[in-house]
Amino acid sequence: MKTITLFLACLFISINYAQDIELETFGTGFTNPVNIKHAGDDLLYVVERDGFIKILNSDGTVNPTAFLDIDDLVIDFGGEQGLLAVAFHPNYITNGFFYVNYINNDGDTVISRFTRSTPTTADENSEVVMLTITQPYSNHNGGDLHFGTDGYLYISLGDGGSGGDPENYAQRLNTLLGKMLRIDVNVSQVQIDAGTTYLIPSDNPFVSDSAALDEIWAYGLRNPWKFSFDRTTGDLWTADVGQLQIEEINKVSATSVGGENYGWKCFEGTMTFQTSTTCDEITHHEPIAEYNHGGGRCSITGGYVYRGTEQSSLQGLYFFADFCSNDIGYVEETSPGNFNLTLLGAFSGGGWSAFGEDINGELYVTSLFNGIVYKVVESNLSVDEPSISDIKMYPNPATNNVTFDLLNNSNPIQEINIHDVQGKLVTSRTNFDAQLITISTKALTSGLYLVEIISSQGRKSIRKLVVE
């Protein structure tokens, strides 16, 4: 069943290994960087897992004094512990408030607020702890923070760790683990002094459910290491790290009222992970794109939709990376509700732990291993290749034959393969001396097949074929 589902998941994914971007070194000298944010100015704030936030200036220099040093508050035994993320209040320029997500010395998640003391340093004694969440294990801490266009703070949390979510935290609404949270941080000092450090938005989806925690915005997440909002549309993009075979990318419209169930641990991506009565009853918000663990891939690092002005060919593409294989890729919405996932191949540097965007929407990515922050730019060496999406395939469903019309395609085709849903190759064609190619389907049993079209440049398009 796993093989079938994984192969079917490729139906709407075109995989391309041409390198269309380059990484330019922008800043160096960081130790275990795991988050990059801006605060409404031309600076980048780089979060180091050990408990430091450092300022990266627009000229690529790094301030010698850390913006924040909470090393004594943070436990960092590697992996997913440590200081994980920062988010700046929408009115940070005037109020100086920013929020952090870290693992404390007890191994638990802390969400707290600090206040800026000078333009380039924070008051380390200004902490206001807002949430402390018990972590049963040292992994799957999730760990990102962003303010939405609604002004509320969103917080991503993993399922608490171990493997396979043994306590089913992600599906349980009486725990914050395995969730996306949404809280209102606009509280007065009087409220804080009285013990109220945040408020619950009145339209959070579970406020009227006495069996659910009010902070929950969405659930069914395994380890949402990074998420982001599209700065143009307000859409929420969440990359959820898989367990055995699938890395997934989820997208929710800015008009969502919340309450989405992303499916874990009933589903890993679109693949069934566990069967139970509870799983049979859930409404699964399926990912808009996913990829499997072939080629050494094993852990997705979510990024951003590019909305800058300097790299025109990247406009509207959602970028992500794989921490294990060093691949960088993107997702493109080719038509409303239809998405293509492209893998650009492995890039040197590797260990991609976070993306970031500056105030102008330019995109950056950082390596946990070499401590370099790179700027993502268009490749000067890239050559636009003709698309193979214009190839027509008919009839579908097919009875005796299926025809491929290459008339409007200027991209030479190298191979057409037809696979069954188990992934087995059932027929192949490599001779393309005509513009209309007909392949017999008479020997195929009725059912669903997957057609793989490969160009001479190595681009792949995978389509569904029904044989009657």
Number of C-alpha atoms within 10 A of each C-alpha: 10 13 13 13 15 22 18 23 18 22 16 18 23 21 20 18 16 16 18 19 20 16 18 14 15 19 20 16 12 23 18 23 30 30 26 27 24 20 20 16 11 13 18 24 24 30 28 24 28 25 21 23 28 23 24 23 15 14 10 15 13 19 12 9 13 16 22 21 19 14 16 10 17 25 20 19 12 12 11 19 24 30 30 28 29 28 25 23 23 19 13 15 14 8 11 18 19 20 22 22 26 30 28 20 13 11 22 20 25 21 22 19 21 20 20 19 14 10 9 14 17 20 14 14 9 14 15 14 16 16 13 15 16 16 19 16 14 17 19 27 32 32 30 24 27 23 19 19 16 9 16 20 22 21 26 28 28 28 34 28 22 13 13 16 18 12 13 16 24 30 26 17 22 14 17 24 32 33 31 27 22 26 21 18 19 14 12 12 11 10 13 14 9 9 10 14 21 18 16 15 15 12 12 19 20 19 17 12 10 10 11 16 18 24 24 27 24 23 29 27 31 34 29 29 27 31 28 25 22 21 17 12 12 16 19 19 23 25 28 30 28 25 18 13 19 24 25 24 25 19 19 18 14 16 10 10 13 19 15 19 19 29 26 28 26 24 21 26 33 24 21 17 18 14 11 8 7 10 18 11 8 13 11 18 18 20 21 22 25 26 24 20 17 10 9 13 19 20 27 31 26 29 27 27 27 24 21 18 12 14 16 12 14 22 14 18 17 22 24 26 30 25 21 18 21 22 23 23 24 22 22 19 14 9 8 6 7 12 16 20 24 23 21 18 16 17 17 9 17 20 21 29 26 28 28 24 23 20 15 14 18 19 24 24 28 31 24 21 15 17 19 21 29 21 20 22 19 17 14 9 10 12 10 7 11 13 14 21 14 14 17 15 19 13 15 14 16 18 15 14 15 19 16 17 16 20 12 13 16 13 19 14 21 16 17 22 16 23 19 20 19 16 15 11 14 13 16 14 14 11 11 14 7 10 12 13 16 15 15 13 18 14 9 15 11 14 12 15 23 23 20 20 23 21 18 11 15 15 20 21 23 21 17 20 21 14 20 15
